[in-house]
Amino acid sequence: MTGQFEHMSIEDLQLREQELEDRIMEVAVKIAELVGRDVPRYLEREARRRWLGEGAFATSMDDGRLKALKGELGELGKALNAEIRGDLADAALWLAGARAENHKSLEANGAVWAALQKIACKLSGLLARFDFPADAEAPAGITYDLVYKTPAYFIDREYCPSHIEAYWRLAEERAQIVEARAALEVEQSRKTLEARWGRF
């Protein structure tokens, strides 16, 4: 084993791995809080954009139906806020990520990304219930081409992309520690077997 971890014992590596996992979850909580606060804004923004973009559809919607839509958007925002925070509290999701090209996005962590897309999926269902027109250029089998992306603007002086960058730095170091520990365990096992072989 070479590199920055070559002088560390298995115990030291395990300790550092645990420290990194704790830090990852601290960052994950901050990201989950920001996503939770962003969800109602995202739902309102996306529904409004689509409503305004479909003049004939918007004109045909009476005030009662529009009020009901806005009410359901608010209720869905509250429900998703709690649901997504709960989903993102699962350490296994965050520890599934190791490396990414884009350190400002969580897309490279498939487990976290899938949890976030529940937001787009639920909004899609709500749009369908209110008979929003389908997206003309959506992929086959998709009615609304929706993707939820983490907020790229400040929310209460917190900037989500900075937390995502911190997450990837920690995740990448953890991946290196895991690899170094595995290599050291193999090396120590081999030495033990060699010593045993030499006894007879």
C-alpha positions as CSV (number, residue, x, y, z in Angstrom):
1,M,0.0,0.0,0.0
2,T,1.3,3.4,-1.0
3,G,0.2,7.0,-0.8
4,Q,-1.0,9.2,2.1
5,F,-2.5,6.3,4.1
6,E,0.6,3.9,4.0
7,H,1.6,4.7,7.6
8,M,-1.9,4.2,9.1
9,S,-3.0,1.1,10.8
10,I,-6.3,-0.7,10.1
11,E,-7.6,0.7,13.3
12,D,-6.6,4.3,12.3
13,L,-8.2,3.8,8.9
14,Q,-11.4,2.5,10.5
15,L,-11.5,5.5,12.9
16,R,-11.0,7.9,10.0
17,E,-13.7,6.2,8.0
18,Q,-16.1,6.6,10.9
19,E,-15.2,10.3,11.2
20,L,-15.8,10.8,7.5
21,E,-19.2,9.0,7.7
22,D,-20.2,11.2,10.6
23,R,-19.2,14.3,8.7
24,I,-21.0,13.0,5.5
25,M,-24.2,12.7,7.5
26,E,-23.8,16.2,9.0
27,V,-23.6,17.6,5.5
28,A,-26.4,15.3,4.3
29,V,-28.7,16.8,7.0
30,K,-28.0,20.3,5.8
31,I,-28.7,19.3,2.2
32,A,-31.9,17.6,3.2
33,E,-33.0,20.7,5.1
34,L,-32.4,22.9,2.1
35,V,-34.1,20.5,-0.3
36,G,-37.1,20.3,2.2
37,R,-37.3,24.1,2.2
38,D,-37.0,24.3,-1.6
39,V,-39.6,21.7,-2.5
40,P,-42.7,24.0,-2.0
41,R,-41.0,26.6,-4.1
42,Y,-40.1,24.1,-6.8
43,L,-43.7,22.8,-7.0
44,E,-45.2,26.3,-7.2
45,R,-42.5,27.5,-9.7
46,E,-42.9,24.4,-12.0
47,A,-46.7,24.4,-12.0
48,R,-46.9,28.2,-12.5
49,R,-44.5,28.0,-15.5
50,R,-46.5,25.2,-17.1
51,W,-49.8,26.9,-16.4
52,L,-48.6,30.2,-17.9
53,G,-47.0,28.4,-20.8
54,E,-50.3,26.8,-21.8
55,G,-52.6,29.8,-22.4
56,A,-55.6,27.9,-23.8
57,F,-55.4,25.4,-20.9
58,A,-55.0,28.2,-18.3
59,T,-57.9,30.2,-19.7
60,S,-60.2,27.1,-19.5
61,M,-59.4,26.5,-15.8
62,D,-62.0,28.2,-13.6
63,D,-61.1,30.0,-10.4
64,G,-62.3,27.2,-8.2
65,R,-60.1,24.7,-10.0
66,L,-57.1,27.0,-9.9
67,K,-57.6,27.6,-6.1
68,A,-57.8,23.8,-5.7
69,L,-54.6,23.3,-7.6
70,K,-52.7,25.9,-5.5
71,G,-54.1,24.3,-2.3
72,E,-52.9,20.8,-3.4
73,L,-49.5,22.2,-4.4
74,G,-49.2,23.6,-0.8
75,E,-50.3,20.3,0.8
76,L,-47.9,18.3,-1.5
77,G,-45.1,20.7,-0.6
78,K,-45.6,20.1,3.2
79,A,-45.9,16.3,2.7
80,L,-42.8,16.1,0.5
81,N,-40.8,18.3,2.8
82,A,-41.2,15.7,5.6
83,E,-41.0,12.7,3.4
84,I,-37.8,13.7,1.6
85,R,-36.1,14.7,4.8
86,G,-37.0,11.3,6.2
87,D,-35.7,9.5,3.0
88,L,-32.4,11.5,3.0
89,A,-31.8,10.6,6.7
90,D,-30.8,7.1,5.5
91,A,-27.0,6.9,5.7
92,A,-26.9,4.1,3.2
93,L,-28.0,6.5,0.5
94,W,-25.2,8.9,1.1
95,L,-22.5,6.3,1.6
96,A,-23.4,4.8,-1.8
97,G,-21.7,7.7,-3.5
98,A,-17.9,7.7,-4.0
99,R,-16.9,9.8,-7.0
100,A,-18.4,12.4,-9.3
101,E,-17.4,14.6,-12.2
102,N,-19.7,17.4,-11.3
103,H,-19.3,18.3,-7.6
104,K,-22.2,20.7,-7.6
105,S,-24.8,18.0,-8.4
106,L,-25.9,14.8,-6.6
107,E,-26.7,13.0,-9.8
108,A,-23.6,10.8,-9.6
109,N,-25.0,9.3,-6.4
110,G,-27.8,7.1,-7.9
111,A,-29.4,6.4,-4.5
112,V,-29.7,10.0,-3.4
113,W,-30.7,11.1,-6.9
114,A,-33.5,8.5,-7.0
115,A,-34.9,9.7,-3.7
116,L,-34.9,13.3,-5.0
117,Q,-36.8,12.3,-8.1
118,K,-39.7,11.3,-5.9
119,I,-40.4,15.1,-5.9
120,A,-40.7,15.3,-9.7
121,C,-42.8,12.1,-9.7
122,K,-45.3,13.4,-7.2
123,L,-45.6,16.7,-9.0
124,S,-46.2,14.8,-12.2
125,G,-49.1,12.9,-10.6
126,L,-50.6,16.2,-9.4
127,L,-50.3,17.8,-12.9
128,A,-52.1,14.8,-14.4
129,R,-54.9,15.0,-11.9
130,F,-55.5,18.6,-13.0
131,D,-55.3,17.6,-16.7
132,F,-52.2,19.7,-17.5
133,P,-51.3,19.1,-21.2
134,A,-48.5,16.6,-21.7
135,D,-45.0,17.7,-22.7
136,A,-44.7,17.5,-26.5
137,E,-41.0,16.6,-26.4
138,A,-41.1,14.3,-23.5
139,P,-39.4,10.8,-24.0
140,A,-41.7,8.0,-25.0
141,G,-43.9,6.8,-22.1
142,I,-43.4,10.1,-20.1
143,T,-46.2,12.6,-19.8
144,Y,-44.2,15.4,-18.1
145,D,-40.5,15.7,-18.5
146,L,-39.7,16.6,-14.9
147,V,-36.4,16.4,-13.1
148,Y,-35.8,17.8,-9.6
149,K,-32.5,19.5,-9.2
150,T,-31.2,20.8,-5.9
151,P,-31.5,24.5,-5.4
152,A,-28.7,26.5,-7.0
153,Y,-29.5,29.7,-5.1
154,F,-29.2,30.9,-1.5
155,I,-31.9,29.7,1.0
156,D,-31.7,31.6,4.3
157,R,-28.0,32.4,3.6
158,E,-27.2,28.7,2.9
159,Y,-25.9,27.7,-0.5
160,C,-26.7,24.1,-1.4
161,P,-24.0,23.6,-4.1
162,S,-21.3,24.4,-1.4
163,H,-22.7,21.6,0.8
164,I,-22.8,19.2,-2.2
165,E,-19.2,20.0,-2.9
166,A,-18.3,19.3,0.7
167,Y,-20.2,16.0,0.5
168,W,-18.3,14.8,-2.6
169,R,-14.9,15.8,-1.0
170,L,-15.8,13.7,2.1
171,A,-17.2,10.8,0.0
172,E,-14.1,10.6,-2.2
173,E,-11.8,10.6,0.9
174,R,-13.9,7.9,2.4
175,A,-13.7,5.8,-0.8
176,Q,-9.9,6.1,-0.6
177,I,-9.8,5.1,3.0
178,V,-12.0,2.1,2.3
179,E,-9.7,1.0,-0.6
180,A,-6.6,1.6,1.6
181,R,-8.1,-0.4,4.5
182,A,-9.0,-3.3,2.2
183,A,-5.5,-3.4,0.7
184,L,-3.9,-3.3,4.1
185,E,-6.2,-6.2,5.3
186,V,-5.2,-8.3,2.3
187,E,-1.5,-7.5,2.9
188,Q,-1.8,-8.4,6.6
189,S,-3.7,-11.6,5.8
190,R,-1.0,-12.6,3.3
191,K,1.8,-12.0,5.9
192,T,-0.1,-14.1,8.4
193,L,-0.4,-16.9,5.9
194,E,3.2,-16.7,4.9
195,A,4.3,-16.9,8.5
196,R,2.1,-19.9,9.1
197,W,3.5,-21.5,5.9
198,G,7.0,-21.0,7.2
199,R,6.3,-22.7,10.5
200,F,6.1,-26.1,8.9
